[in-house]
Amino acid sequence: MAADTTPRRARTRPRHAPPWMPWILTYHAVADPADDPYGITVSADRLDEQLTWLRRRGLTGVAVSSLLRADAAERRTLVGLTFDDGYADFLHEALPVLLTHGCTATVFVLPGRPGGSNDWDPLGPRRPLLTEDGVRAVAAAGMEIGSHGLRHLDLTALSDAALRRETHGSREALERVTGTLPAGFCYPYGKVDARVLAAVRDAGYAFGCALTPGPSRGPLALPRTHVSHADRGARLRAKAVRHRLRLPAVPLRGGRP
C-alpha cells in the first residue's frame, strides 16, 4: 500500500471552537457617586453614557438568563448586565435608562431586607433597598429578579443551617414576592467556595454570579466585570480586552450543570 503523503496539517481533525466566555458587567447603586468610598456607584448620566458606548459597538445589555440562552449568533451581540444589592434607586434611576436603550438586566435582591438599607457597609451613606412592591415593579418592567441571599451575609462563614436559609430560603421568599422561582444567585461580597456552590446547586438555581470565583468557575460561579463611575470609553475597552485575554473559557451549553 502506498504511503500516505497527505500533509500532517491536512490530516489533523478540525479543532472545535472553544467554550463561550460570557461578558457580564456588575453594577450596584445608581445615584450621586460623590460619597462612595467603595467605588460602586454610578450616576444615571454615566450609566447612559456606558450603555451608549455598548450600543454603538453593536452590543445589547441583557439579563443573564437571556445571555445564557442565546445561540451562537446572538452571543456576539450581547453582554450581561447585573445590579447587585437591590437598591431602591434602580427603579427610578437605572430602569428608565435601561429601557431607553432597549436593555434588560438581572437585579439581585435581598428578600430578607425589604425596604431596609445597606447596613452591611461600615462606610458611606445608607442607601434604601427595594421594597417587595418595588421588586414586583422591577419584574413587571421586564427585568430578571435574582437572589443575593436573604441578608447579604458572607456565605462562606455560615453554618450549614444558615447557609441553607440564605440559598434555599431566599429562593422561596422571592417566589412568594414575584410568583416565579429565580434562576440566578449572586454571592454576597463575591465570595464562593465548594460548600457554598453545592448549596446553591442544591437549591435549584440555574446560574450563579461571582466576581473572581477562582477554581469554582463555571455556570454556578460566573466571573463578572465591575463597572464604576470612572469607566468611560477607554476604560471600558480595556476591560473588554482584559475579559477576553485573562479569563478561561466557561462551558455553558445545556443550562444547569
Beta strands, then each sheet from edge to edge (+ up, - down):
strand 1: 24-27
strand 2: 29-30
strand 3: 41-42
strand 4: 60-62
strand 5: 78-83
strand 6: 106-109
strand 7: 144-147
strand 8: 184-186
strand 9: 207-209
strand 10: 225-226
sheet 1: 4+ 5+ 1+ 10+
sheet 2: 2+ 3+
sheet 3: 4+ 5+ 6+ 7+
sheet 4: 8+ 9+
end
